[in-house]
Amino acid sequence: MTQFKSKALQELSDRGFIYQCTDLDALDAAMAEKPITFYCGYDATADSLHIGNLLTIMAARIMQRHGHKPLMIVGGGTSKIGDPTGRSKERNLLDDAAVDGHIDGIKKSLQPFIDFNDESPNGALLLNNDTWLQDLKYLDFLRAYGPHFTINRLLTFDSVRTRLERESPLSFLEFNYILIQAYDFLYLNRNYTCQLQIGGSDQWANMLNGYELIRKLEKSPSFALTLPLIENSEGEKMGKTAAGAVWINSDKLPALDYWQFWRNVSDQDVLKLVRLYTDLSMDDIQPYEKLKGADLNKAKILLADQTTTLAHGKDVLSAIHATVGAHFSKEEQNLEVDGHDDAGNPLIKTAAPILQLKASDIEAGYGLVQALVQLGFAKSNGEARRLIQGGGCRINDEKIVEERSLKNTDIRTPGVIKIAAGKKKLGYIQVLS
């Protein structure tokens, strides 16, 4: 095992974060000598980050814990161009209003993981690259930086080469993204003494451009460090499911669904993910390395609890555990009530989604198909019907194979109907008085 002088690099290495670096020995010496400033970048293409972004966030968290200063860069400017990396076609262009809304969501994603305390010497800064890109004069930019990039080399980048080999259009707008990202690193080096960029392994070529631009123009120390592409045991990229991205923000994905994603990882992946995505020390993780078979479920629950606590806080766990217990219990369980609203209806304590209906809706024949769609368990009435006909739906733990309306006799204490879809989805219909 590689031994580093820098405690931050040692922890990153022990946990499996390090993939490529421009000069690992020199970076180790620089980080061991004194705290450095580093940056991670995220394009503002959505109003939440997802767990595909989480590896760089956790790496930044470790670096900050060891005294180094993070610059968390939101690509308000570059998002207006679109990164061609890993894309088979050009991204939809975003307007300023959409980008601004996305930036607010990204800040919400980062805050549970990164300390933005401006009174701390290594408190993170959240910066929008549009603040320095929007004032660039095109001709001045080309004259100052264009000579340092050759078309010959840019054409060798995977993001460019694969598009050309497929004869897919690659616009000049996207081509400029590579130059702009390199300029970001140069700007941060000049104005914030930023020495290191951290990113995914798919960004290696883009990151090298920034590193080389600094080397040519500033002669100051700079480094690029990439993290490995995390795939599951089936070879699929981390963070994607059949239902789409696993979002960090709870308004995009409920905490229960976030917990369940981690709880349902494969036996082969769980210990690797515990090392990468939790704050547990390597000593605390070590006993779980010996688990096998069904005992690995303990490690999966540990992973789900730890990752969910980081993203959503410890307070959500009791409701999640109660909800999961109710889902798999063979016995009827009354839900916990946490007070009442102004109309006297019980406030139900559960992490599962709740659909509130009036008693008159049930009397009028509100259908199970409609409930499945409104709870988010099916995207359409047709999908809901197929779920029912395939035996994948249950009302109060009773399998339903024919489409029907909800009934007053379905209502259980405290005024709810339990709806389950498949093995993992649980929700409640609350019938209001």
Secondary structure as the mmCIF struct_conf table of DSSP 4:
data_model
#
loop_
_struct_conf.conf_type_id
_struct_conf.id
_struct_conf.beg_label_comp_id
_struct_conf.beg_label_asym_id
_struct_conf.beg_label_seq_id
_struct_conf.end_label_comp_id
_struct_conf.end_label_asym_id
_struct_conf.end_label_seq_id
BEND BEND1 LYS A 5 SER A 6
HELX_RH_AL_P HELX_RH_AL_P1 LYS A 7 ARG A 15
TURN_TY1_P TURN_TY1_P1 GLY A 16 GLY A 16
STRN STRN1 GLN A 20 CYS A 21
BEND BEND2 THR A 22 THR A 22
HELX_RH_AL_P HELX_RH_AL_P2 LEU A 24 GLU A 33
BEND BEND3 LYS A 34 LYS A 34
STRN STRN2 THR A 37 ASP A 43
BEND BEND4 THR A 45 SER A 48
STRN STRN3 HIS A 50 HIS A 50
TURN_TY1_P TURN_TY1_P2 ILE A 51 GLY A 52
BEND BEND5 ASN A 53 ASN A 53
HELX_RH_AL_P HELX_RH_AL_P3 LEU A 54 ARG A 65
TURN_TY1_P TURN_TY1_P3 HIS A 66 GLY A 67
HELX_LH_PP_P HELX_LH_PP_P1 HIS A 68 HIS A 68
STRN STRN4 LYS A 69 GLY A 75
TURN_TY1_P TURN_TY1_P4 GLY A 76 GLY A 77
HELX_RH_3T_P HELX_RH_3T_P1 THR A 78 LYS A 80
TURN_TY1_P TURN_TY1_P5 ILE A 81 ILE A 81
TURN_TY1_P TURN_TY1_P6 THR A 85 GLY A 86
BEND BEND6 SER A 88 LYS A 89
HELX_LH_PP_P HELX_LH_PP_P2 GLU A 90 LEU A 93
HELX_RH_AL_P HELX_RH_AL_P4 ASP A 96 LEU A 110
TURN_TY1_P TURN_TY1_P7 GLN A 111 PHE A 113
BEND BEND7 ILE A 114 ILE A 114
TURN_TY1_P TURN_TY1_P8 ASP A 118 GLU A 119
BEND BEND8 SER A 120 SER A 120
TURN_TY1_P TURN_TY1_P9 PRO A 121 ASN A 122
STRN STRN5 LEU A 125 ASN A 128
TURN_TY1_P TURN_TY1_P10 ASN A 129 ASN A 129
HELX_RH_AL_P HELX_RH_AL_P5 ASP A 130 LEU A 133
TURN_TY1_P TURN_TY1_P11 GLN A 134 ASP A 135
HELX_RH_AL_P HELX_RH_AL_P6 TYR A 138 TYR A 145
HELX_RH_3T_P HELX_RH_3T_P2 GLY A 146 HIS A 148
HELX_RH_AL_P HELX_RH_AL_P7 ILE A 151 LEU A 154
TURN_TY1_P TURN_TY1_P12 LEU A 155 THR A 156
BEND BEND9 PHE A 157 PHE A 157
HELX_RH_AL_P HELX_RH_AL_P8 ASP A 158 GLU A 165
TURN_TY1_P TURN_TY1_P13 ARG A 166 GLU A 167
HELX_RH_AL_P HELX_RH_AL_P9 PHE A 172 TYR A 192
STRN STRN6 CYS A 194 GLY A 200
HELX_RH_3T_P HELX_RH_3T_P3 SER A 201 GLN A 203
HELX_RH_AL_P HELX_RH_AL_P10 TRP A 204 LEU A 217
TURN_TY1_P TURN_TY1_P14 GLU A 218 GLU A 218
STRN STRN7 PHE A 223 LEU A 227
HELX_LH_PP_P HELX_LH_PP_P3 PRO A 228 ILE A 230
STRN STRN8 GLU A 231 GLU A 231
TURN_TY1_P TURN_TY1_P15 SER A 233 GLU A 234
BEND BEND10 GLY A 235 GLY A 235
HELX_LH_PP_P HELX_LH_PP_P4 GLU A 236 GLU A 236
STRN STRN9 LYS A 237 LYS A 237
TURN_TY1_P TURN_TY1_P16 MET A 238 GLY A 239
STRN STRN10 LYS A 240 THR A 241
TURN_TY1_P TURN_TY1_P17 ALA A 242 ALA A 243
STRN STRN11 GLY A 244 ALA A 245
STRN STRN12 TRP A 247 TRP A 247
BEND BEND11 ILE A 248 ASN A 249
TURN_TY1_P TURN_TY1_P18 SER A 250 LYS A 252
BEND BEND12 LEU A 253 LEU A 253
HELX_RH_AL_P HELX_RH_AL_P11 ALA A 255 ARG A 263
TURN_TY1_P TURN_TY1_P19 ASN A 264 ASN A 264
TURN_TY1_P TURN_TY1_P20 ASP A 267 ASP A 269
HELX_RH_AL_P HELX_RH_AL_P12 VAL A 270 TYR A 277
HELX_RH_AL_P HELX_RH_AL_P13 MET A 282 ILE A 285
HELX_RH_3T_P HELX_RH_3T_P4 GLN A 286 LYS A 290
HELX_RH_3T_P HELX_RH_3T_P5 GLY A 293 ASP A 295
HELX_RH_AL_P HELX_RH_AL_P14 LEU A 296 HIS A 312
TURN_TY1_P TURN_TY1_P21 LYS A 314 ASP A 315
HELX_RH_AL_P HELX_RH_AL_P15 VAL A 316 PHE A 328
BEND BEND13 LYS A 330 GLU A 331
HELX_LH_PP_P HELX_LH_PP_P5 ASN A 334 LEU A 335
STRN STRN13 GLU A 336 HIS A 340
TURN_TY1_P TURN_TY1_P22 ASP A 342 ALA A 343
BEND BEND14 GLY A 344 GLY A 344
STRN STRN14 PRO A 346 LYS A 349
BEND BEND15 ALA A 351 ALA A 352
STRN STRN15 ILE A 354 LYS A 358
HELX_RH_AL_P HELX_RH_AL_P16 ALA A 359 GLU A 363
TURN_TY1_P TURN_TY1_P23 ALA A 364 GLY A 365
STRN STRN16 GLY A 367 GLY A 367
HELX_RH_AL_P HELX_RH_AL_P17 LEU A 368 GLN A 374
TURN_TY1_P TURN_TY1_P24 LEU A 375 GLY A 376
BEND BEND16 PHE A 377 PHE A 377
BEND BEND17 LYS A 379 SER A 380
HELX_RH_AL_P HELX_RH_AL_P18 ASN A 381 GLN A 389
TURN_TY1_P TURN_TY1_P25 GLY A 390 GLY A 391
STRN STRN17 CYS A 393 ILE A 395
TURN_TY1_P TURN_TY1_P26 ASN A 396 ASP A 397
STRN STRN18 GLU A 398 ILE A 400
BEND BEND18 GLU A 402 GLU A 402
STRN STRN19 SER A 405 SER A 405
HELX_RH_3T_P HELX_RH_3T_P6 ASN A 408 ASP A 410
STRN STRN20 ARG A 412 ARG A 412
TURN_TY1_P TURN_TY1_P27 THR A 413 GLY A 415
STRN STRN21 VAL A 416 ALA A 421
TURN_TY1_P TURN_TY1_P28 GLY A 422 LYS A 424
STRN STRN22 LYS A 425 LEU A 432
#
